[in-house]
Amino acid sequence: MNSKLTTAIASIALVAGFAAGAEELRLSHQWSTADVRHQVAQMIADEVAAANVDLEIKIFPSKSLFKPREQYKPLSRGQLDMSVFPLSYAGGQQPAYNLTLMPGLVKNHDHAVRLNESEFMGKIEEIMASDDVKVLVHGYLAGGFAGKDKCITAPEDVKGLQTRAAGKAFEQMLAGAGASIASMASSEIYNAMQTGVLTAANTSSSSFVSYRIYEQVECYTPAGDFALWFMYQPLLMNKSKFDGLNADQQAVLLDAAGKAEAFYLDEAKKQDAASAKVFADNGVEIAQMSREEFDAWRDLAQVTSYKAFVEDTPGGQALLDLALSVE
């Protein structure tokens, strides 16, 4: 066998050896590959692949591996390595997580960043750690209101309206403002408005656009300087799996997570602005919530959503106070 052939065979064997030794992490989420949450996951997978540290991330999008609400338990048990996951989905297992989809707790995206860096989020991460779960990327996505016949910025605006809310806590608050609640998936809002079942809706900026709600409403209140609807949707990892990686692999993951978190925040802000433009371009009036109106909603939440949370959650008042203390 000549030397060139021997070298080639040795090189192939070396590459094969590295490939065989590369650890694969499975990452699951519920969204399409066009969604910003998939882009966050893909960004980390690409950074890890480029770093050459014998680590690969295989992404399973579009609920192809686990159902949307059924990812937290497998993640905590090590049956799943990573997930982009709305944490409030696991509120049944850990009631404290319901605070991550609570009206008026987050004012705007910059406030969300401060919340992510606060003692409040530290407590939430302690609860996750007890379930063997670790946060790699923090992220909140926002939403707003749309009215079929009128603008909705203050609590009195929803009185008497048939309203769809995104989450139980929002339903409690809106009911407290005198709205009638119709529970349904965001994908059903369009038909419900078209048939007169709904006269107002609350959902995420991206859902308002993707479901073409602008064709059914007169006024849209996007997330701006003040908004009520923020949902914490981090990229999580099984903690034992992370701890079991070598130092180089951990460093690459954390570096990639930092870049992805900055991207996630920027894109979240863009989604809100883009949704307002789409509605305006389609002839829909754009309204903005004022600080006074935001404060009125939060006062209402204190005696509805927050009250129910504290009653249902051991240690809930202390957690709520920590969240509300973040300016």
Disulfide bonds with the S-S distance in Angstrom:
Cys151-Cys219 2.01
